[in-house]
């Protein structure tokens, strides 16, 4: 099974079949307090990046929804200072990437508004994941929200290694944030979103 087939299986077709709830962007606001726990208890700090991953639809209606999302985010940029951009990855998926070094909660809010717009326009099934990036002394400790499962899970790639994960870090993140975030109980769905290059999966 190739990487593209894997991501479709875990975050797409199979996760949709095994979905436990409809996409609920309100779940994302759990990160508004969880990041404080990450900093205070574990020393992980936000990197200033978050992103929303979605599958494309070849239709004028969906293109209009994407345009609506762009407009909403552009209007909010002046107020929040959160910069957004759209990226197509190497696996056929699209990302809305957010950058804000000053206010993590603005990142959460912008991801929420983008996701909520897709859902309101009838495209909630196209949402795959939201990613919130954290680091501690060069060690990534990201949180990924699966829209198909309605749950979060940690992802801690090993720095300098090729497609290796630090399972101890992930289990520590799980233990500390359990109860504060709705964490995916089935580790089969803790799917690694590896980047083609660079630090983040949209790169």
N, C-alpha and C positions, 0 to 999 in steps of 0.2 A: 504494500500500500504506500503510495507516494505521499508527499507532504500535502499536496492539494486535496487528495482523497481523504487524508486523515482529518484535516480541518473541516471538510464538508461533513464527515461522519460525526465528529465529536461536537462541533458547534452548529452543525446544520441538520442534515436529514435525520440522523439517529437521535440527536438531542431533541429535535422537534417531535419525534415519535414518543420519546420518553419524557417530554416536558411535564413539569410538575405544576406550572402556573403560566398564565398569560404574561407577556412582557409588562412589567410595572416599573416605570422610571422612578417612582417614589423610592424604590429600594436604594437608588444611588445616593440619597441623602444620608444614608448610614455612614458614608465616607466623611461627612462633615464633622463627626466626632471621632471616628476611628483614627483619623490621621493624628489627632492629639495623643491618643493612646500609643500609636506607633512611635511618636517622638519621645514621649515621657518614659515609656516602659522598655522600649527596644532601641532607641537611638536612630530609627529610620526617619529620614526627612524627605518631604516632597522634592522632586527634581524640577518641578515647574511644568511638567507635561502630563496630559491626559489625552485620551482619544476614544472615538466611537467607531466601531467597525460594522459595516453593513454590506449586504449583497445588492448588486445593481439589478435594475429591471429595465429592459429595453422598451420604454413606452414614454409618450409625451407627458402622461399624467405623473409618472414617477419623476421625470426630469423637472416638472413643475414643483414637485415637493422638495427636491434637492435645492432648487432655486429659492424656495421659501425658507429653507433652513439657512442658506447663505445670507439671506436678507435679515433674518432675525439675529443671527450672530453678528453681522456687520453693524446693526443698530445698537447692539449691546456693547460692542467693543469700546466705544467712546466712554461709556459709563463705567465699565469694569476693568478696562485695560487688557482684557483677555484676547489674544490674537488667535485666529483660527485659519486653517487652510485645509483644502481637500487633497488627498493623496490616493493614487491607485497603486496597490502593491503588486508583487510579481505573481500572485496566486489568484488574481481575478476579483479581489475584494477592494472595497473603497473605505477610506478612513476620513473622518473629520478630526484633525489634530489640533489640540488646544495648547497654548503656551501662556503661562502667567507665573512669574517669579515672585509676585508680591502677595497674592491672596489665593490660597488653595481652595477656599470655599467658592470663589468665583469660577474656578475650574469645574467644580462639581455642578454648580448651577448651570453653566453653559452646556455641559454634557447632558444634563437633564433636559434643558429646553430643546436641544437638537433631537434627542431621543423621543421626547413627548410629541414633537411636531410630526415625526415619522408615524408614530402610533395614531395620532389624531387624524392623519390623512389616510389611514388604513394600511400602512406598510410596517406595522410592528413585527410581522413575521420576517421581514428582511433584516432586522437588527440581530447582530451576532454577539458582539461583546463590547464592553467598555473597559478601558485599561487606565489605571492610575499608577503612575511611576514613582517609586521611592528608592532611596539608597542610604546605606550606612557604610562610610569609609570605603566607597567603591563597590560594595556588595549590593546588587539590585535586590529589591524585595517588593515586587509589584503586586497589586491586587487586580484581578480580572473578574468582571461581572458577566455572567452568561445570561443573556435575555431568554434563551430557550429553556433554561433550567430555573431561572429566578434566584440564582445563588452566586455568591462570591467564592473565589479560591485564590490562594497565593501562588506566585510564580517567582522563583529566585534562581535565575541562571547563574552559573559559576563564572566569575570574571576571568577572562582570558582563555576559557575552555570552549571547545566547539560542541554545542548542543549538549551540555551537561548541566544538571540542576543540583542545587544544594538542598537536599531533602531535609536536613536538620533545620535550616533557616525556615523552610516552608512550614514544617511542623510547629516550630516556635511561633511563627506568625499565626497559625491556626489556633494554637492554644491560648494565646493572649487576646485575640480578637473574637474568639468564639463567644457568642452571646451578644456581642455588639454588632456583628455582621451576620447575615444569614449565610453560613458557610456550607458549601457543597459537601454532603457527607460521603459521596461516592467518589473516591480518588481517581476512578477511571475517567471522570470528567474534569480532572485538573489538567487540562490540555495545555502544553507549552506553546506559546506563540513566539516562535523563533524569528528573529529578523533575518532578511536575506543578507544584510550587512549592517554594521553599526550596533547601536544599543537597543533600539525600539523595534517592535514587530512591523511597524509601517515603513521602516527604512529598507 
